[in-house]
Amino acid sequence: MNKPVGVKEKGVKMSQHVKLGQKNKKGQVYTDIVDMFNMPEPPSFLTGSEVIRDAVKVASIDLSVAYPITPQSEAAALIGELYAEGYLGDYFRGESEFAVMGQCAGAAFGGARVFTTTAGPGTLRAFENFPMWAGARLPIQVCVTCRGINSPLTIQPDTLEMYFLLETGMLIWHAETAQDLYDYILAGFMVAEQPDVHLPIATCCDGFFVTHTKDTVNKVPDEVCLPPYDPYRSPVPCMDMENPPVRMMRDPFVMKSNYISYSTHASWQQEVRAAIERSRKHTIRILGSLVETQNTDREILIVASGTAVSQSREAIRLLEEEGIKVGLVKLKTIRPFPHAELREATANAKAIFVPEFNLSGWLAREVKACIPNNERVHAGPQVGGGMTMPLEVIAEEIKRYLGIPTETLASRGS
């Protein structure tokens, strides 16, 4: 049972904060996220950008800062409409992607729940801020609508930027569908803001494949919303320059070369990584698991994340028609990486295929680093620069491994 607001416990004044069941100024009822997910409305048919807007509408967000870059610009504009309707505390446009992330940090330092969006080159321009967010333990959520970052310029989907995010100290989740994106945005705040986690989170989706296509989505009622962020549950003080980690920004730690400086920075990096691992239990409580599995007793498995999962499902269906049995492991989270779950799911597999929407094969490397006998891992197929990944290409890769003669997709038009 909740204690009355402001009551003292063991001589410490508790947070002056709202409780579950109370209403905000829009009449929405603050509700536990698990209860929210158990009260879906009739299905809606929405683009991923519209899904971002509708998730933000019930997320009790204090501030969103926007800067246009395809393919997240539409979502940012829709969030501005929510501000006009009174569902956000504040909203404005930043001067650049880098400025946006600095402004988000300032608001989070002051105790606000903050949400923003970015993509591709915008992610890279903003990049310096992300490890700063993590080191300062700011639970900001950024929705990364992945697109190509290479030259020549492209606005098409490519997940290479996720590779660069892996060691920032952020939580990283990868949505397969618009439904995932909606759920992950809401769940992301509730996990990132836990006192034993309190880290930024990158909620990623594949641009255009998710943001600009329509899908059936089960939303929660607009009459409920997440409990607001309580900055007094933070493991570090807000805007207190006499306490770590903010104190690390002062001259004694930045400018000095001595054991105290080294040890402070090294131990704090270890703590950030430990906090990522501590997020597991909170994520499992809300999302049910870090992975989703299908027929993992089979000798051939596909391991994938994002929309590569959707293409893999269809490839598996094609292979089934030819009598080839293949299982599937969908990774929901990349940080924390589901090491134990993946080892268990792949224990009986003789061959593991990792299709990816990038040419670097970063997910295959993560999988290889995780499991024993990693020669079983086949990195690919991989596509880059915004190419689609036809399900026939995934099927061909598996059939070649099995020694089954197959006509390549590229030769079929000749």
Secondary structure as the mmCIF struct_conf table of DSSP 4:
data_model
#
loop_
_struct_conf.conf_type_id
_struct_conf.id
_struct_conf.beg_label_comp_id
_struct_conf.beg_label_asym_id
_struct_conf.beg_label_seq_id
_struct_conf.end_label_comp_id
_struct_conf.end_label_asym_id
_struct_conf.end_label_seq_id
HELX_LH_PP_P HELX_LH_PP_P1 ASN A 2 PRO A 4
TURN_TY1_P TURN_TY1_P1 VAL A 5 GLY A 6
STRN STRN1 LYS A 8 GLU A 9
TURN_TY1_P TURN_TY1_P2 LYS A 10 GLY A 11
STRN STRN2 VAL A 12 LYS A 13
HELX_LH_PP_P HELX_LH_PP_P2 MET A 14 SER A 15
TURN_TY1_P TURN_TY1_P3 LEU A 20 GLY A 21
STRN STRN3 LYS A 23 LYS A 23
TURN_TY1_P TURN_TY1_P4 LYS A 25 LYS A 26
HELX_LH_PP_P HELX_LH_PP_P3 GLN A 28 GLN A 28
STRN STRN4 VAL A 29 TYR A 30
HELX_RH_AL_P HELX_RH_AL_P1 ILE A 33 PHE A 37
TURN_TY1_P TURN_TY1_P5 ASN A 38 ASN A 38
BEND BEND1 MET A 39 MET A 39
HELX_LH_PP_P HELX_LH_PP_P4 PRO A 40 GLU A 41
BEND BEND2 PRO A 42 PRO A 42
HELX_LH_PP_P HELX_LH_PP_P5 PRO A 43 PRO A 43
STRN STRN5 SER A 44 THR A 47
HELX_RH_AL_P HELX_RH_AL_P2 GLY A 48 LYS A 57
TURN_TY1_P TURN_TY1_P6 VAL A 58 SER A 60
BEND BEND3 ASP A 62 ASP A 62
STRN STRN6 LEU A 63 ALA A 66
TURN_TY1_P TURN_TY1_P7 THR A 70 GLN A 72
HELX_RH_AL_P HELX_RH_AL_P3 SER A 73 GLU A 85
TURN_TY1_P TURN_TY1_P8 GLY A 86 GLY A 86
BEND BEND4 LEU A 88 GLY A 89
STRN STRN7 ASP A 90 ARG A 93
BEND BEND5 GLU A 95 SER A 96
HELX_RH_AL_P HELX_RH_AL_P4 GLU A 97 PHE A 109
TURN_TY1_P TURN_TY1_P9 GLY A 110 GLY A 111
STRN STRN8 VAL A 114 THR A 118
HELX_RH_AL_P HELX_RH_AL_P5 GLY A 120 ARG A 125
TURN_TY1_P TURN_TY1_P10 ALA A 126 GLU A 128
HELX_RH_AL_P HELX_RH_AL_P6 ASN A 129 GLY A 135
TURN_TY1_P TURN_TY1_P11 ALA A 136 ARG A 137
STRN STRN9 GLN A 141 CYS A 146
BEND BEND6 ASN A 150 PRO A 152
BEND BEND7 GLN A 156 GLN A 156
HELX_RH_AL_P HELX_RH_AL_P7 LEU A 160 LEU A 165
TURN_TY1_P TURN_TY1_P12 LEU A 166 GLU A 167
BEND BEND8 THR A 168 GLY A 169
STRN STRN10 LEU A 171 HIS A 174
BEND BEND9 GLU A 176 THR A 177
HELX_RH_AL_P HELX_RH_AL_P8 ALA A 178 ALA A 192
TURN_TY1_P TURN_TY1_P13 GLU A 193 GLU A 193
BEND BEND10 GLN A 194 GLN A 194
TURN_TY1_P TURN_TY1_P14 PRO A 195 VAL A 197
STRN STRN11 ILE A 201 ASP A 206
TURN_TY1_P TURN_TY1_P15 GLY A 207 HIS A 212
BEND BEND11 THR A 213 THR A 213
STRN STRN12 LYS A 214 VAL A 217
HELX_LH_PP_P HELX_LH_PP_P6 LYS A 219 PRO A 221
TURN_TY1_P TURN_TY1_P16 ASP A 222 GLU A 223
STRN STRN13 VAL A 224 CYS A 225
HELX_LH_PP_P HELX_LH_PP_P7 LEU A 226 TYR A 229
HELX_RH_3T_P HELX_RH_3T_P1 PRO A 231 ARG A 233
BEND BEND12 PRO A 235 VAL A 236
TURN_TY1_P TURN_TY1_P17 CYS A 238 MET A 239
TURN_TY1_P TURN_TY1_P18 MET A 241 GLU A 242
BEND BEND13 ASN A 243 ASN A 243
TURN_TY1_P TURN_TY1_P19 PRO A 244 PRO A 245
HELX_RH_3T_P HELX_RH_3T_P2 VAL A 246 MET A 249
BEND BEND14 ARG A 250 ARG A 250
HELX_RH_AL_P HELX_RH_AL_P9 ASP A 251 MET A 255
BEND BEND15 ASN A 258 ASN A 258
HELX_RH_AL_P HELX_RH_AL_P10 TYR A 259 LEU A 287
BEND BEND16 GLY A 288 GLY A 288
BEND BEND17 LEU A 290 LEU A 290
STRN STRN14 VAL A 291 GLN A 294
TURN_TY1_P TURN_TY1_P20 THR A 296 ASP A 297
BEND BEND18 ARG A 298 GLU A 299
STRN STRN15 ILE A 300 ALA A 304
TURN_TY1_P TURN_TY1_P21 GLY A 306 GLY A 306
HELX_RH_AL_P HELX_RH_AL_P11 THR A 307 GLU A 321
TURN_TY1_P TURN_TY1_P22 GLU A 322 GLY A 323
STRN STRN16 GLY A 327 LEU A 331
BEND BEND19 LYS A 332 LYS A 332
STRN STRN17 THR A 333 ARG A 335
BEND BEND20 PRO A 336 PRO A 336
HELX_RH_AL_P HELX_RH_AL_P12 HIS A 339 ALA A 345
TURN_TY1_P TURN_TY1_P23 THR A 346 ASN A 348
BEND BEND21 LYS A 350 LYS A 350
STRN STRN18 ALA A 351 GLU A 356
BEND BEND22 PHE A 357 SER A 360
HELX_RH_AL_P HELX_RH_AL_P13 TRP A 362 CYS A 370
BEND BEND23 ILE A 371 ASN A 373
HELX_RH_3T_P HELX_RH_3T_P3 ASN A 374 ARG A 376
STRN STRN19 VAL A 377 GLN A 382
TURN_TY1_P TURN_TY1_P24 GLY A 385 GLY A 386
HELX_RH_AL_P HELX_RH_AL_P14 LEU A 391 TYR A 401
TURN_TY1_P TURN_TY1_P25 LEU A 402 GLY A 403
HELX_RH_3T_P HELX_RH_3T_P4 LEU A 409 SER A 411
TURN_TY1_P TURN_TY1_P26 ARG A 412 GLY A 413
#
